[in-house]
């Protein structure tokens, strides 16, 4: 396959940045999208040019590091992570436009790399269990209905890639935050800090500059792990219950 790539290049956060066009030839349809970029970077390095910077780590669809906006969609044409997207999804001679995530809370560091530490700070605000809940044997002895366990596990599938933010017209992080709240709120171990968790995580989400949710559902449609927006409804219930409880103290 021979392809034309329009790639966003930006030296740093202060740089204005812009698109630059590259040609890649003899691309195998069995390559992953990131492998195709590796080929491009090898060519640029051989020419003495600065390679295209992009995030990646496990390349197995688990870590959430890869974060490319491909032809106007987070992670590209399929509902999967960029690293699991293969070149067979594109046509010979096609022009592919590659951009970083676009959000105020995700500033561009260089080229296609964005700073997603805002997600880390949301987790640090309350996405954990700090009370003593015993060891693994103790946890295994706590009966949890399978339907509840399944919902918690579904929420825990979130890999924090940020596709939900990139897909949302408001750059909202509600799907991410709600998944992290839900995975703990549904389980017995998460009950002790349940009220303060929702309040603190939502407050941090707002402080990071993410937009509000307007229920368009783009986040769920683009999420590579299929996180449901029912988690947003659960987060809203958790939050308002916590606020009302605080006001009645």
Residue pairs with C-beta under 8 A, 6 or more apart in sequence:
1 26
1 27
1 28
1 29
1 87
1 90
1 91
1 92
1 93
2 23
2 24
2 25
2 26
2 27
2 92
2 93
3 23
3 24
3 27
3 36
3 90
3 92
3 93
3 94
3 95
3 96
4 21
4 22
4 23
4 93
4 94
4 95
4 96
5 21
5 22
5 23
5 24
5 40
5 95
5 96
5 98
6 19
6 20
6 21
6 95
6 96
6 97
6 98
7 19
7 20
7 21
7 22
7 52
7 98
7 111
7 112
8 17
8 18
8 19
8 98
8 99
8 100
8 111
8 112
9 17
9 18
9 19
9 20
9 52
9 111
10 16
10 17
10 18
10 100
10 108
10 110
10 111
11 17
11 110
12 109
12 110
13 107
13 108
13 109
17 108
19 97
22 40
22 44
24 36
24 39
24 40
24 43
27 36
27 39
27 87
28 87
29 86
29 87
29 88
30 86
30 87
30 88
31 39
31 86
31 87
32 59
32 83
32 84
32 85
32 86
32 87
33 68
33 70
33 76
33 82
33 83
33 85
33 86
33 87
34 54
34 56
34 59
34 66
34 82
34 83
36 87
37 52
37 54
40 51
40 52
41 51
41 52
44 50
44 51
44 52
45 51
52 111
52 112
53 109
53 110
53 111
53 112
53 113
54 66
54 68
54 111
54 112
54 113
55 65
55 66
55 67
55 112
55 113
55 114
56 65
56 66
56 83
57 63
57 65
57 66
58 65
58 83
59 66
59 83
60 83
60 84
61 80
61 81
61 83
61 84
61 159
61 224
62 159
63 159
64 81
64 159
64 160
64 161
64 162
65 161
66 75
66 81
66 82
66 83
66 161
67 74
67 75
67 82
67 100
67 101
67 112
67 114
67 116
67 161
67 162
67 163
67 166
68 75
68 76
68 82
68 98
68 99
68 100
68 112
69 98
69 99
69 100
69 101
69 102
69 166
70 76
70 77
70 82
70 85
70 96
70 97
70 98
70 99
71 77
71 96
71 97
72 97
73 167
73 222
74 101
74 162
74 163
74 166
74 167
74 222
75 81
75 82
75 85
75 161
75 163
75 222
75 224
76 82
76 85
76 89
77 85
77 89
78 85
78 89
79 221
79 222
79 223
79 224
79 226
80 224
81 159
81 161
81 224
84 224
90 96
98 112
99 112
100 106
100 108
100 111
100 112
100 113
100 114
101 114
101 116
101 162
101 165
101 166
102 166
102 171
103 114
103 162
103 165
103 166
103 171
103 210
104 171
104 209
104 210
105 118
105 165
105 171
105 173
105 208
105 209
105 210
106 114
106 115
106 116
106 118
106 162
106 165
106 166
106 171
107 114
107 115
108 114
108 115
109 115
114 162
116 160
116 162
118 173
118 208
118 209
118 210
119 160
119 162
119 173
119 176
121 204
121 208
122 173
122 176
122 177
122 180
122 201
122 204
122 205
122 208
123 180
123 201
124 204
125 200
125 201
125 203
125 204
126 181
126 193
126 196
126 197
126 198
126 199
126 200
126 201
126 204
127 180
127 181
127 184
127 197
127 201
128 184
129 184
129 189
129 190
129 192
129 193
130 193
131 192
131 193
133 139
133 189
139 189
142 188
142 189
144 152
144 187
144 188
148 186
148 187
149 187
151 182
151 186
152 182
152 183
152 184
152 186
152 187
153 183
154 226
154 227
154 228
155 178
155 179
155 180
155 182
155 183
155 186
155 227
155 231
156 179
156 183
157 179
157 225
157 226
157 227
158 175
158 176
158 179
158 180
158 183
158 223
158 225
158 227
159 224
159 225
160 176
161 224
162 176
163 219
163 222
163 223
163 224
164 172
164 173
164 174
164 175
164 176
164 219
164 220
164 222
164 223
164 227
165 171
165 172
165 173
165 176
165 210
165 219
166 222
167 218
167 219
167 221
167 222
168 211
168 213
168 216
168 218
168 219
169 214
169 216
169 218
170 211
170 212
170 213
170 214
171 210
171 211
172 210
172 211
172 212
172 213
172 214
172 219
173 205
173 208
173 210
174 205
174 210
174 212
174 213
174 219
174 232
174 235
175 219
175 220
175 223
175 227
175 229
175 231
175 232
177 201
177 202
177 205
177 235
178 231
178 232
178 234
178 235
179 227
179 231
180 201
181 197
181 198
181 201
181 231
181 234
181 235
181 238
182 231
182 234
182 235
183 190
184 190
184 194
184 197
185 191
185 194
185 197
185 198
185 234
185 238
190 197
194 238
194 242
195 238
195 241
195 242
195 245
195 246
196 242
197 238
198 235
198 238
198 239
198 241
198 242
199 239
199 242
199 243
199 246
202 235
202 239
213 232
215 229
217 229
219 227
219 229
220 226
220 227
220 228
220 229
